[in-house]
C-alpha cells in the first residue's frame, strides 16, 4: 500500500480515538459505605480586653451503636489535639470528649496566660486559637480514611498539622504499613519513595545524597511515614512541613 493511501486511514483512526476519549466519563468517586455524623463545639474565652482563646472543633464520627468501638479508638489515637484521652480507661463517646477537650484547653490557656502575664508583662502574646476539622473518606477496600486537620496558634506562633488514619470501621483498628506491606515495608517503601521524589526533582539523580543536597531528608535517613492515605489504587505518604523539608511533601506509589 502506498503512503498516500495510508494518510486518510490514519486520520480516520485519530478522529475515532479522539471521539472515544471525549465521550468517556470520568471515574466516579468511591462512595463511603458507612453513615457519619459530626459533633461541633465553638467557644471564645477572653483573658482580658486584648486577649482571648478561640476554639473550634468539628469531629466526624461513625454513626450507629455498632461503631462504638471504632469511635472510641478514633478519640484515643490523636485525631484531637491535645490528646487528653489517650490513656483513659473509661469508654469514650464523641459528644463527651469533644466538649471536655474544649473545656480543658481553655482552662490550660487561662492558667498559662496568667503565668505569662505575670512574667512577661506587656510583652506577653496571649491570643490563642485551636481549630480542628475532621472528615471521613473511603480508604482501601471497606476501610475508612480519617482525616484530621489541626491548627494551633499561641501568640505569633502557629502550627498546622494534617493527620491521616486508615481504619477498619468494624474493629477500630488502625491499618499500618506493616499490615499492608509486610515486615520489610520500611526497606521496600523507602526505596520507592526516594525514587519517586528523585524523579520529581531530577530524573538523573536517584540517590539519598542528591535529595539531601536539594533540602530533603537533611541529616536523617529516608523513611516511610505512618501518616499515609491508602486507596484501592495507591498509597500516598504525607510528610508534615518541617519533617523532611520546609514544606509539606506528598509522595504516591501504586499499590
ABEGO torsion letter per residue (X at the ends): XBAAAAAAAAAAAAAAAAAAAAABBBBBBBBBABBBBBBBBBBBBBABAABBBBBBBBBBBBBEAAAAAAAAAAAAAGABOBBAAAABABBBBAAAAAAAAAAAAAAAAAAAAAAAAAAAEAABBABBBBBBBBBBBBBBEABBBBBBBBBBBBEABBBBBBBBBBBBAAAGBBBBAAAAAEAAAAAAAAAAAAAAAAAAABAABABAAAAAAAGBGBGBBBBBBABBBBBAABBBBBBBBGAABABBBBBBBBX
